[in-house]
Amino acid sequence: MTTLFFSTALLPDGWAENVRLTLEAGRILLVERDVLPGANDERHAIAIPGLCNVHSHAFQRGMAGLAEVRGPANDNFWTWREVMYRFLDRLTPEEVEAIAAQAYVEMLETGFTRVGEFHYLHHDSSGRPYGNLGELAERVAAAAQQTGIGLTLLPVFYAHGNFGGRPPVRGQRRFLNDADRFAKLMDASRAAIAGLEDAKIGVAPHSLRAVTPEELAAVVPLAKGGPVHIHAAEQTKEVDDCIAWNGARPVQWLLDHAAVDSYWCLVHTTHMTKDETMRLARSGAVAGLCPITEANLGDGIFPAEDYREAGGHFGLGTDSNILINPAEELRIMEYAQRLSRRARNVLVSAEGCSTGRELFERALVGGAQATAAEGSGLAQGGPADVVSLDAGNPAFLSRRGDAVLDSWIFAADSRAVDCVWRHGRKVVTGGCHIQREAIAERYRRAVERVLF
């Protein structure tokens, strides 16, 4: 049993003062307000709940910054993808694990306590399955085990190179499965996470580019009640190609032909019509938004204001992991709206409301939904996933209540997080993961082997 005392904490019904959290067996056993610190309490200043990262490709952390050289005249997502294919061709299972562990350390250090790993790297560099079909799923699970992050594993079904079942390209060979082998891969993936505390599993048909309608219908049931994630409408070319294939846009097609509901997470959905935006909001699904990656790739701007007004749910993802920081994701999400509308405090529901508080709480709830996390927020009986902010950080001086979240999102640097407890275990202290040095050294060796 662990007892933590905070001068202030964000609880489900708002900020409270002098809060003691009692943690036991990975859960919050008791929440006490307006109490004095006890002799055995570990004392901190500010507590907020940990966030769930709904969309990560962990291995891409190792190539961050390598695609920032100007390519052809029309440099875009599709030219970036060629750099990614060349990088992943060199990865061994050991390197996949080392890079994933580094990414997960950085997630925990910045306030993410669970990751939805959209895991599509399955086979060896020639495209042949490993003798153990779940080899790379086990490597992802090992990285989660080493770091302590909560894992929602989302094995990806990928079979084609473009809409209409087009043949895949060479760079996709490590991703490919038919429906029968993918079912076996799902079994292997379930076995891979069996030893992890509170791990979850879902299924991720990659996109309508990579999955035919018949295959989509075959693989979605393999989630067995878990989440279903799919890329949709990230780029304009994808939308145009989808229309050329069947006359419908990607989100429109999914809403018309798949049973999209609260178990689904549609990732990016950058390019939607107003009707699609309203329908997605009404479906109960989560929009998986990755503002840093979407900005880096030049994807476009999600219609966040219309989606908010329609009551849509969203969660945050780090996608390519070029920079890992949930506060930065929320900052860019809001700033993109401000730039496009030439206005301020766009994504907030009413006058007098805090933009930071509203963005944070919506990301908290949507992220938990999309990753099948057991509850969200610092509540009795809920998961003991707690983040303390460093009250000594200049951004937090003389801040109270919602001003703390506003300052974390819009004014703090990357060192704002002090400590993190994940499933009741302290994994970050003084801003650093408890295994940072060892994991960073393995990461260094892995990247040197891949790049030099």
C-alpha positions, 0 to 999 in steps of 0.5 A: 500500500502506498499513500500520496499526499498532494497540495492540489489534485484534479479529481473527476468533479474538479480541483481539490485541496490537500488530497491523499490517494491510497494506492493498492494492487494497481488501483486507487483504494481511497481518495481523501480531501481536505486532510493533513499529510500523514507521517508516511505519505509521500508528498507532492504538489500537483496531481493530474491523471495520466493520459492514454496515447491512442496511436503510436508506431513505436519503431518510428521513434528511431527515425525521428528527424531523418526525413527533414531534407527536402525531397521532390518538388511535391514533398509530402506524406508519400515521400516521407513514407519512402524514408520510413520504408528504408529505415524499417528494412534494417530493424531486427527484433532486438532493435524494435524492442530497444526503440520501443522502450525508448519511446515508452520511457519518453511517453511516461516522462511526459504524462502518458501512462498507456499506449495504443500500439498500432503494431504493423511490423510483423515479419523479417526484412525479407517479408518472411514470418518469423518462426514465432509468428508473434516475435515482434509483438513479444518485443513490443510487450517486452518494452512495455514490461521494461518501462511499466507503461500500460499497453493496448496492443493493436495488431495491424492487418495489412494486405494491399498497396491501395484501394481495390486490393492493389498489389503491395509495394516492396516496402510493405512486405514486412506488414503483410498477412492474409486473413487466415495467418492474421487470425493466428497472429492475433492468437500469438499477440494475445499470448505475448501480452498475457503476462503484462499487468492490465494489458488490452488487445484490439485489432487494427485494419490498417486503412481502406487502402490496405484492406478490402471490404471482405477482409475488413468484415473478416478481421474486425470480429477478431477484436473479440470486444476490444477496440478497433482502430483504422487510419482514415482520411489522413491525406487528400490523395487518400480521399481522392483515391477512395472516391476513384475506387468506389465513389465515396470518401473514406470516412463516409464509406466506413460510416455507411458500410461498417458498424462504427460505434464506441469501440472504434477509433478512426485515426486522423480523419483530417479531411472530412466534410461537415456531414461526415464530421457530424456523423462521426461525432454521432457514432460514438467513435473516437477520433484519434488525433496526432497533431504533431505528426499531422503537422510534421507530415503536412497532412492538414487540419482536423475540423476540430471546432465543428467536431466539438460542437457536435459532441465528438470524442477525441483521443491523442496519439503520437503516431510517428513519435517525432516528438513525444509530449501530450501537452504539445499535442494539445497545444498544436491542436488548439493553435492550428484552429487559431491560425486557420480561424484567426481567433483565440481559445477556439476549442472551448465550449463557453465563455469563462471556461479554461481551454486547457482544462477542456482539452485535457479532460476530453483527451482523458476520456476519449483516450481511455475509451479508445484504448479500453482503459478501465476508467479515467481520472483519479477516482476511488476504484480507478487505475492508479495512473497518477502524474505529478507536475513540478510546482517549481517549474516557472510555468506553474508559479502562483497558478491554481486550479485550471490555470495549472492546466492552461500553463502546462499546455501553453506555457511549460517546457518538456520538464513540467512532469515531476513523478509518474505512478503507473498501475500504482508503481512509481516509474518516473521520479524527478522527471526521469524514468527509473530505467532511463539510463539503461534503456537509453544506452540500449537505444543508442546501440540499436540506432547506431547499428541501424544507421551506421 
